[in-house]
Amino acid sequence: MAAFIHSAALALVVAGAACLYVASPRQLLTRARWRRPGLLAAAFLLAAWMVWRIRLESSTAFFTALAALMPLLIAWSSLVGLGGRK
């Protein structure tokens, strides 16, 4: 059960990081076709925090979500940069 909770929360953080990347004004992957991808990112990250609160204390869940988000934000821009522009 704990592995499912952590996996679900990590999947929500990955989705939130992707939405944050799409919401940035100078991103290279695709242009935002949604109305407000930043709000969707906030919803995913809030959901990840709420899922982690099932197993962790509130402040621990918050900092776990932030700690998982930071390398993903770097990874998104790095992966797109490695894909390269011509």
N, CA and C of each residue as an Amber inpcrd file, in Angstrom:
protein
   258
   0.8170000  -1.1900000   0.0000000   0.0000000   0.0000000   0.0000000
   0.8670000   1.2630000   0.0000000   1.9470000   1.2380000   0.7760000
   2.8200000   2.4170000   0.8530000   3.4840000   2.6900000  -0.4940000
   3.8620000   1.6330000  -1.1950000   4.5030000   1.8190000  -2.5020000
   3.5280000   2.4510000  -3.4920000   2.2640000   2.0720000  -3.4340000
   1.2590000   2.6620000  -4.3140000   1.0700000   4.1450000  -4.0100000
   1.0450000   4.4990000  -2.7350000   0.8680000   5.8970000  -2.3460000
   2.0330000   6.7440000  -2.8380000   3.2510000   6.2600000  -2.6250000
   4.4190000   7.0110000  -3.0690000   4.4880000   7.0920000  -4.5950000
   4.1350000   6.0210000  -5.2690000   4.1320000   6.0360000  -6.7380000
   3.0880000   7.0040000  -7.2880000   1.9180000   7.0080000  -6.6880000
   0.8660000   7.9250000  -7.1320000   1.2770000   9.3740000  -6.9000000
   1.8740000   9.6480000  -5.7570000   2.3050000  11.0170000  -5.4650000
   3.4220000  11.4420000  -6.4150000   4.3450000  10.5560000  -6.7030000
   5.4160000  10.8860000  -7.6490000   4.8680000  11.1240000  -9.0490000
   3.8890000  10.3440000  -9.4600000   3.2720000  10.5540000 -10.7730000
   2.5870000  11.9200000 -10.8280000   1.9470000  12.3180000  -9.7360000
   1.3140000  13.6370000  -9.6980000   2.3540000  14.7580000  -9.7390000
   3.4920000  14.5550000  -9.0950000   4.5560000  15.5600000  -9.1350000
   5.1290000  15.6670000 -10.5470000   5.2940000  14.5410000 -11.2230000
   5.7870000  14.5670000 -12.6090000   4.7990000  15.3220000 -13.5040000
   3.5130000  15.0700000 -13.3200000   2.4990000  15.7840000 -14.1040000
   2.5090000  17.2740000 -13.7790000   2.6830000  17.6060000 -12.5120000
   2.7560000  19.0090000 -12.1250000   3.9760000  19.7000000 -12.6980000
   5.1080000  19.0110000 -12.7180000   6.3280000  19.5860000 -13.2980000
   6.1600000  19.7870000 -14.8010000   5.5150000  18.8390000 -15.4630000
   5.2770000  18.9880000 -16.9070000   4.3730000  20.1810000 -17.1840000
   3.3460000  20.3620000 -16.3690000   2.4510000  21.5040000 -16.5560000
   3.1720000  22.8170000 -16.2710000   4.0470000  22.8360000 -15.2790000
   4.8270000  24.0430000 -15.0150000   5.7400000  24.3630000 -16.1860000
   6.3170000  23.3340000 -16.7880000   7.1780000  23.5670000 -17.9430000
   6.3760000  24.1320000 -19.1090000   5.2170000  23.5680000 -19.3650000
   4.3780000  24.0440000 -20.4630000   3.8780000  25.4610000 -20.1790000
   3.6730000  25.8070000 -18.9130000   3.1780000  27.1310000 -18.5530000
   4.2370000  28.2160000 -18.6660000   5.5150000  27.8410000 -18.7000000
   6.5620000  28.8620000 -18.7670000   6.5400000  29.5440000 -20.1300000
   6.8210000  30.8410000 -20.1730000   6.6630000  31.5790000 -21.4360000
   7.7010000  31.2320000 -22.4970000   8.8660000  30.7350000 -22.1270000
   9.9150000  30.4720000 -23.1150000  10.1870000  28.9810000 -23.3080000
   9.2450000  28.1430000 -22.9900000   9.4540000  26.7070000 -23.1560000
   9.5190000  26.3450000 -24.6340000  10.1740000  25.2160000 -24.9170000
  10.4220000  24.8250000 -26.3020000   9.6180000  23.6060000 -26.7510000
   8.9690000  22.9270000 -25.8260000   8.3110000  21.6680000 -26.1690000
   7.0760000  21.9020000 -27.0380000   6.1070000  22.5540000 -26.5080000
   4.8920000  22.9040000 -27.2510000   4.3750000  24.2160000 -26.7030000
   3.6050000  24.8730000 -27.4720000   2.9440000  26.0760000 -26.9720000
   1.7130000  25.6470000 -26.1760000   1.4660000  26.3470000 -25.1040000
   0.3400000  25.9870000 -24.2330000  -0.9780000  26.1390000 -24.9870000
  -1.6780000  25.0540000 -25.1040000  -2.9770000  25.0890000 -25.7720000
  -4.1080000  25.1310000 -24.7470000  -3.7460000  24.8810000 -23.4990000
  -4.7640000  24.9270000 -22.4620000  -4.9710000  26.3600000 -22.0470000
  -6.0190000  26.5620000 -21.3490000  -6.3130000  27.9200000 -20.9200000
  -5.3600000  28.3770000 -19.8200000  -5.1590000  27.5600000 -18.8290000
  -4.2930000  27.9380000 -17.7210000  -3.5080000  26.7280000 -17.2100000
  -2.3870000  26.3970000 -17.8360000  -1.6180000  25.2280000 -17.3820000
  -0.9980000  25.4330000 -16.0110000  -0.7990000  26.6690000 -15.5900000
  -0.2620000  26.9320000 -14.2590000  -1.2210000  26.4980000 -13.1620000
  -2.5140000  26.7050000 -13.3880000  -3.5060000  26.2630000 -12.4050000
  -3.5850000  24.7480000 -12.3530000  -3.4440000  24.1110000 -13.5010000
  -3.4360000  22.6510000 -13.5360000  -2.2070000  22.1090000 -12.8100000
  -1.0720000  22.7740000 -12.9700000   0.1470000  22.3720000 -12.2630000
  -0.0510000  22.4890000 -10.7580000  -0.6550000  23.5830000 -10.3250000
  -0.9140000  23.7600000  -8.8910000  -1.8510000  22.6760000  -8.3670000
  -2.8350000  22.3020000  -9.1710000  -3.7610000  21.2460000  -8.7470000
  -3.0530000  19.9010000  -8.6180000  -2.1770000  19.5750000  -9.5770000
  -1.4180000  18.3200000  -9.4940000  -0.5010000  18.3090000  -8.2770000
   0.1820000  19.4200000  -8.0300000   1.1110000  19.4650000  -6.8960000
   0.3660000  19.4360000  -5.5660000  -0.7810000  20.0730000  -5.5060000
  -1.5980000  20.0020000  -4.2940000  -2.1040000  18.5780000  -4.0720000
  -2.4950000  17.9190000  -5.1410000  -2.9470000  16.5280000  -5.0300000
  -1.8090000  15.6180000  -4.5730000  -0.5900000  15.8600000  -5.0670000
   0.5600000  15.0580000  -4.6270000   0.8080000  15.2560000  -3.1430000
   0.7120000  16.5000000  -2.6800000   0.8980000  16.7720000  -1.2580000
  -0.1720000  16.0580000  -0.4330000  -1.4210000  16.0840000  -0.9190000
  -2.4980000  15.4390000  -0.1870000  -2.3310000  13.9240000  -0.1490000
  -1.8260000  13.3420000  -1.2440000  -1.5920000  11.8930000  -1.2540000
  -0.4670000  11.5430000  -0.2870000   0.6010000  12.3280000  -0.2820000
   1.7030000  12.0510000   0.6420000   1.2980000  12.2680000   2.0920000
   0.2980000  13.1150000   2.3310000  -0.1650000  13.3130000   3.7040000
  -0.7980000  12.0620000   4.2840000  -1.1800000  11.1210000   3.4440000
  -1.7450000   9.8610000   3.9460000  -0.6920000   9.1160000   4.7590000
   0.5670000   9.1550000   4.2980000   1.6420000   8.4060000   4.9500000
   2.5830000   9.2650000   5.7920000   2.6530000  10.5740000   5.4950000
   3.6350000  11.4380000   6.1340000   2.9450000  12.5690000   6.8850000
   3.7140000  13.2190000   7.7420000   3.2150000  14.4320000   8.3980000
   3.0310000  15.5280000   7.3540000   2.2790000  16.5390000   7.6850000
   1.9470000  17.5930000   6.7380000   3.1840000  18.3240000   6.2170000
   4.0570000  18.7600000   7.1120000   5.2500000  19.4950000   6.6680000
   6.2220000  18.5840000   5.9360000   6.3260000  17.3450000   6.3500000
   7.1980000  16.3880000   5.6590000   6.6910000  16.1150000   4.2540000
   5.3920000  16.0030000   4.1000000   4.8060000  15.7830000   2.7760000
   5.0500000  16.9840000   1.8670000   4.9650000  18.1930000   2.4180000
   5.2070000  19.3980000   1.6380000   6.6410000  19.4390000   1.1230000
   7.5960000  19.2130000   2.0100000   8.9920000  19.2740000   1.5950000
   9.3900000  18.0880000   0.7220000   8.7160000  16.9570000   0.8660000
   8.9560000  15.8300000  -0.0260000   8.4850000  16.1680000  -1.4380000
   7.3330000  16.8070000  -1.5410000   6.8400000  17.2250000  -2.8580000
   7.7890000  18.2480000  -3.4940000   8.2820000  19.1890000  -2.7070000
   9.2330000  20.1630000  -3.2400000  10.5410000  19.5100000  -3.6500000
  11.0190000  18.5850000  -2.8310000  12.2800000  17.9050000  -3.1420000
  12.1500000  17.0490000  -4.3950000  10.9890000  16.4780000  -4.6390000
  10.7720000  15.7000000  -5.8600000  10.5870000  16.6140000  -7.0700000
  10.0340000  17.8040000  -6.8480000   9.7660000  18.7300000  -7.9400000
  11.0470000  19.3710000  -8.4770000  11.9760000  19.7150000  -7.6090000
  13.1660000  20.4580000  -8.0380000  13.9770000  19.7480000  -9.1200000
  14.3530000  18.4770000  -8.9500000  15.1150000  17.8410000 -10.0430000
  14.2890000  17.6250000 -11.3050000  12.9670000  17.4880000 -11.1500000
  12.1290000  17.3080000 -12.3360000  12.0630000  18.5790000 -13.1720000
  12.0480000  19.7360000 -12.5350000  12.0500000  20.9900000 -13.2850000
  13.3430000  21.1480000 -14.0850000  14.4440000  20.7220000 -13.4940000
  15.7230000  20.7530000 -14.2120000  15.7170000  19.7090000 -15.3290000
  15.1680000  18.5390000 -15.0490000  15.1780000  17.4500000 -16.0290000
  14.3460000  17.7870000 -17.2630000  13.1800000  18.4270000 -17.0880000
  12.3470000  18.7650000 -18.2410000  13.0980000  19.6530000 -19.2180000
  13.6930000  20.7180000 -18.7090000  14.3930000  21.6380000 -19.6190000
  15.6410000  20.9820000 -20.1990000  16.3020000  20.1260000 -19.4340000
  17.4900000  19.4340000 -19.9590000  17.1180000  18.4340000 -21.0500000
  16.0460000  17.6860000 -20.8360000  15.6300000  16.7070000 -21.8480000
  15.2030000  17.3760000 -23.1320000  14.5050000  18.4680000 -23.0300000
  14.0900000  19.1830000 -24.2360000  15.3130000  19.7870000 -24.9110000
  16.2560000  20.2740000 -24.1240000  17.4890000  20.8220000 -24.6910000
  18.3290000  19.7560000 -25.3770000  18.3370000  18.5490000 -24.8220000
  19.0730000  17.4460000 -25.4630000  18.4040000  17.0020000 -26.7490000
  17.0750000  17.1410000 -26.7940000  16.3560000  16.8280000 -28.0270000
  16.7990000  17.7540000 -29.1500000  17.1590000  18.9380000 -28.7510000
  17.7900000  19.8790000 -29.6620000  16.8660000  20.5850000 -30.6280000
  17.2550000  21.8090000 -30.9100000  16.6140000  22.5870000 -31.9690000
  17.5260000  22.5620000 -33.1720000  16.9390000  22.6340000 -34.3310000
  17.7580000  22.6390000 -35.5500000  17.8420000  24.0150000 -36.1160000
